[in-house]
Amino acid sequence: MEELPAGLRLVDGHCHGVVAGPLTEDAFALLATEASTPAPPGASHLDGPLGLAIRRWCAPVLGLPAHAPVAEYLARRTEFGADAARRLLRAAGLAALFVDTGIRLPAADWLDGDELGAAAGARVAEVVRLEAVAERVAAAGVAAADFAPAFAEALGAATRTAVAVKSVLAYRHGFAIDPSRPSRQAVTDAAGEWLRGGAPRLTDAVLLRYLLWCGVDTGLPIQLHTGFGDRSLALPRADPSLLRDWYELVEPSGVSVVLLHCYPYHRQAGWLAHVYPHVYVDVGLTLGHVGAQAAPVLAEFLELAPFTKVLYSSDAYGLPELYLVGAAQFRRALTHVLSDWIVAGALTAANADRIAYGVAADNARRLYRAPVT
């Protein structure tokens, strides 16, 4: 099987905004890692699988040889200015970006929404983060008894043109929760305690459950961060199989659940997509971060998950390079896996093309009901 062409434009089902201008090496390195502090003396966050992938795929787009030294790459990036972001985004070959706007950097040259789409040459639609909406409602001033209807109303307004909602329950509490919809009184009591404390970062399990069920009520697909992330996440509590009872309760609604990232629980995620008709898996974040191991890890995603329920995304945040790395690693890894299967006689070239186009774009078009060419 020939490598997936750059002309096959991908639907990036979960991503974020980027800083368009130059960055110092320290700032660049922090955006290329899930770590939240600088590397210790003598070490670098860029000296790892993702750092190698950035130098491999991004340097040629800026006129440097693949694997150019980091200092040379950053100097060239600065020379190009904001045009570097446009070149990198265009090189990713994207048809659509579904952007989670719930987290942003306070940078003057931050791009998301239509500006990001214009730079990438792609259609943009929003993914609404449930916790961000709740925190905006609290910040606007609301009585505990009014929190539930105020949140539901705000979510309805926020999702009028959205393609999905997202929860970061894995970060805020973990998946070992009571799966049932909380009562109105339980939500009011929990909201009262949260609001009396000054409405800090929302971590209350009752309110997080309420947000999830309001997400179900929208009828939109619900994206869930699962698996690895930054150090504020307790990894053992981010195993998507811990939410099994909630998937059971959601199933009759017909609402789809999209498990994002998943690694190192990607095999559990594949099983969940295998046994639950409304559960999908998305390979974003993982394939960029595992670098040269992208193909073996993608093959593990595909061990059980139905091919029509596997989705592509980059989860790019902060660096436009992450859009290109995610797309390039995905194209190369999927080609490698399917080619091996063809050689082994496990599928035909025609079936490989169908699977490839599905995972690259068609599955997302169908699931998110996105009119993307």
Summary of the structure (lengths in Angstrom):
residues: 373
radius of gyration: 20.5
end to end distance: 23.8
largest distance: 63.8
contacts: 1289
relative contact order: 0.16
helix: 52%
strand: 12%
